[in-house]
Amino acid sequence: MRILVLMATRNGEQWIERQLTTVLAQQGVTVQVLVRDDASTDATREIVTRIAADDARLQLLSDHRGTGSAAKNFFELISIADVTDFDCVAFCDQDDQWKSDKLARATEQMSTTEAEGYSATVEAQWADGRRKKLTQSSKIRAADYLFEGAGQGCTFVMSTRLFRQIQVIFHQHRALLDGIHYHDWSVYALARSHGFAWHFDQQVTMTYHQHGANDTGARGSGSGVARRLALIGKGWYRKQVMAIAYLVQASHPNDRQSEEWLRLSTEQPSAWYSRWSRLVFVAVRGRRRVLDRCILVGAVMLGHL
């Protein structure tokens, strides 16, 4: 299998060489790595350039303008990636460590399950040595993609057919990407709403390192949980849900889940009816984990969703 790995970097000199070593050492597949740097002020680009000089499978884009976020960096990568000679596309962060069979296992699982999108369990590791396995529920709900992604985007692998569909949508609706914070959530939402099967692998395929520069951090950490609850309370999460719903609806007007959620969220015949309808929607069709759906119910009751 020929796999194009898309890596977004930003001030990653502490981790980038370690991560690239694990990516280039993948067994059982042929890899090519495309790196886009987001205006790093440290030695990230120099390290990538040095490694690329010795390994033709690694390419650093000359465009390293600052975009302002990891998601926008990935959006740039996705928009320009040429997947003509590849079977699959994978996302990659700069600060993790992949198991040597990560990509081979992903493609084997996708073939076995006939899925065109894939994500996997990771093991989070903190600087003090603590480790925690972060699993993703595979119990898909009708509208879960409107309220959550498919786990850590650094585990994502997609068929080129799915990736090309994502590229087309991103090009057609680029303005709608501006309000979206998570590139991986948007990819999962578009995959699900357009009928692509997704597989959740329960086996650990990589180490997900936790540090002060993480964008959000592991949900298994106290700080990660606190950050997520704070974002719900501030209304940030609702804005993300609406942004995802608008993107899905724009790309697929016949998607019933996004159409109904947008109607319930914007057309309010009465306050109590609107809130009750949204509460039922998230309780029945929301996130995959029961506890997460309960949190959504609470968010609706408190007026945060």
TAPE-V581818 format. One record per pair of residues at least 6 apart in sequence whose C-alpha atoms are under 7 Angstrom apart, sorted by sequence separation. I is the first residue (numbers start at 1). GAP is how many residues later the second one is. If there is no record, write none. Layout:
i:I gap:GAP
i:I gap:GAP
//
This chain:
i:52 gap:6
i:67 gap:6
i:110 gap:6
i:125 gap:6
i:218 gap:6
i:219 gap:6
i:231 gap:6
i:232 gap:6
i:249 gap:6
i:268 gap:6
i:287 gap:6
i:299 gap:6
i:24 gap:7
i:52 gap:7
i:124 gap:7
i:125 gap:7
i:210 gap:7
i:217 gap:7
i:286 gap:7
i:37 gap:8
i:110 gap:8
i:123 gap:8
i:124 gap:8
i:216 gap:8
i:123 gap:9
i:124 gap:9
i:249 gap:9
i:123 gap:10
i:124 gap:10
i:248 gap:10
i:249 gap:10
i:264 gap:10
i:283 gap:10
i:49 gap:11
i:122 gap:11
i:123 gap:11
i:282 gap:11
i:283 gap:11
i:48 gap:12
i:106 gap:12
i:122 gap:12
i:121 gap:13
i:122 gap:13
i:245 gap:13
i:264 gap:13
i:121 gap:14
i:264 gap:14
i:282 gap:14
i:283 gap:14
i:121 gap:15
i:136 gap:15
i:282 gap:15
i:245 gap:17
i:279 gap:18
i:166 gap:21
i:279 gap:21
i:278 gap:22
i:33 gap:24
i:34 gap:24
i:35 gap:24
i:36 gap:24
i:32 gap:25
i:33 gap:25
i:34 gap:25
i:35 gap:25
i:36 gap:25
i:39 gap:25
i:275 gap:25
i:5 gap:26
i:31 gap:26
i:32 gap:26
i:33 gap:26
i:34 gap:26
i:35 gap:26
i:38 gap:26
i:39 gap:26
i:2 gap:27
i:3 gap:27
i:4 gap:27
i:5 gap:27
i:6 gap:27
i:7 gap:27
i:8 gap:27
i:9 gap:27
i:10 gap:27
i:37 gap:27
i:38 gap:27
i:39 gap:27
i:1 gap:28
i:2 gap:28
i:3 gap:28
i:4 gap:28
i:5 gap:28
i:6 gap:28
i:7 gap:28
i:8 gap:28
i:9 gap:28
i:10 gap:28
i:36 gap:28
i:38 gap:28
i:1 gap:29
i:2 gap:29
i:3 gap:29
i:4 gap:29
i:5 gap:29
i:6 gap:29
i:7 gap:29
i:8 gap:29
i:9 gap:29
i:10 gap:29
i:11 gap:29
i:13 gap:29
i:38 gap:29
i:162 gap:29
i:10 gap:30
i:11 gap:30
i:13 gap:30
i:17 gap:30
i:11 gap:31
i:13 gap:31
i:119 gap:31
i:153 gap:31
i:12 gap:32
i:119 gap:32
i:11 gap:33
i:38 gap:35
i:120 gap:35
i:149 gap:35
i:150 gap:35
i:119 gap:36
i:149 gap:36
i:119 gap:37
i:148 gap:37
i:118 gap:38
i:119 gap:38
i:150 gap:38
i:118 gap:39
i:149 gap:39
i:117 gap:40
i:118 gap:40
i:36 gap:41
i:117 gap:41
i:116 gap:42
i:117 gap:42
i:116 gap:43
i:145 gap:43
i:146 gap:43
i:145 gap:44
i:116 gap:46
i:145 gap:47
i:106 gap:51
i:193 gap:55
i:186 gap:58
i:190 gap:58
i:189 gap:59
i:180 gap:60
i:93 gap:61
i:8 gap:62
i:91 gap:62
i:92 gap:62
i:138 gap:62
i:193 gap:62
i:91 gap:63
i:180 gap:63
i:91 gap:64
i:136 gap:64
i:179 gap:64
i:8 gap:65
i:91 gap:65
i:8 gap:66
i:90 gap:66
i:91 gap:66
i:238 gap:66
i:90 gap:67
i:135 gap:67
i:238 gap:67
i:89 gap:68
i:90 gap:68
i:88 gap:69
i:89 gap:69
i:235 gap:69
i:88 gap:70
i:89 gap:70
i:6 gap:71
i:88 gap:71
i:89 gap:71
i:176 gap:71
i:233 gap:71
i:87 gap:72
i:88 gap:72
i:232 gap:72
i:27 gap:73
i:87 gap:73
i:26 gap:74
i:27 gap:74
i:86 gap:74
i:19 gap:75
i:22 gap:75
i:23 gap:75
i:25 gap:75
i:26 gap:75
i:29 gap:75
i:19 gap:76
i:22 gap:76
i:28 gap:76
i:19 gap:77
i:26 gap:77
i:27 gap:77
i:83 gap:77
i:16 gap:78
i:19 gap:78
i:22 gap:78
i:15 gap:79
i:16 gap:79
i:15 gap:80
i:116 gap:80
i:117 gap:80
i:118 gap:80
i:119 gap:80
i:120 gap:80
i:121 gap:80
i:116 gap:81
i:117 gap:81
i:118 gap:81
i:119 gap:81
i:120 gap:81
i:121 gap:81
i:123 gap:81
i:4 gap:82
i:12 gap:82
i:115 gap:82
i:116 gap:82
i:117 gap:82
i:118 gap:82
i:119 gap:82
i:120 gap:82
i:121 gap:82
i:122 gap:82
i:125 gap:82
i:169 gap:82
i:3 gap:83
i:12 gap:83
i:115 gap:83
i:120 gap:83
i:121 gap:83
i:122 gap:83
i:123 gap:83
i:124 gap:83
i:125 gap:83
i:126 gap:83
i:2 gap:84
i:3 gap:84
i:4 gap:84
i:5 gap:84
i:6 gap:84
i:7 gap:84
i:115 gap:84
i:120 gap:84
i:121 gap:84
i:122 gap:84
i:123 gap:84
i:124 gap:84
i:125 gap:84
i:126 gap:84
i:2 gap:85
i:3 gap:85
i:4 gap:85
i:5 gap:85
i:6 gap:85
i:7 gap:85
i:8 gap:85
i:9 gap:85
i:120 gap:85
i:122 gap:85
i:123 gap:85
i:124 gap:85
i:125 gap:85
i:126 gap:85
i:1 gap:86
i:2 gap:86
i:3 gap:86
i:4 gap:86
i:5 gap:86
i:6 gap:86
i:7 gap:86
i:8 gap:86
i:122 gap:86
i:124 gap:86
i:134 gap:86
i:3 gap:87
i:5 gap:87
i:7 gap:87
i:79 gap:88
i:78 gap:89
i:110 gap:89
i:79 gap:92
i:124 gap:94
i:147 gap:94
i:146 gap:95
i:146 gap:98
i:146 gap:99
i:102 gap:103
i:99 gap:106
i:98 gap:107
i:99 gap:107
i:75 gap:108
i:98 gap:108
i:74 gap:109
i:97 gap:109
i:98 gap:109
i:71 gap:110
i:97 gap:110
i:71 gap:111
i:96 gap:111
i:71 gap:112
i:96 gap:112
i:96 gap:113
i:95 gap:114
i:143 gap:114
i:147 gap:139
i:148 gap:139
i:147 gap:140
i:144 gap:141
i:143 gap:142
i:144 gap:142
i:142 gap:143
i:143 gap:143
i:144 gap:143
i:141 gap:144
i:144 gap:144
i:141 gap:145
i:141 gap:146
i:141 gap:147
i:140 gap:148
i:139 gap:149
i:137 gap:151
i:137 gap:152
//
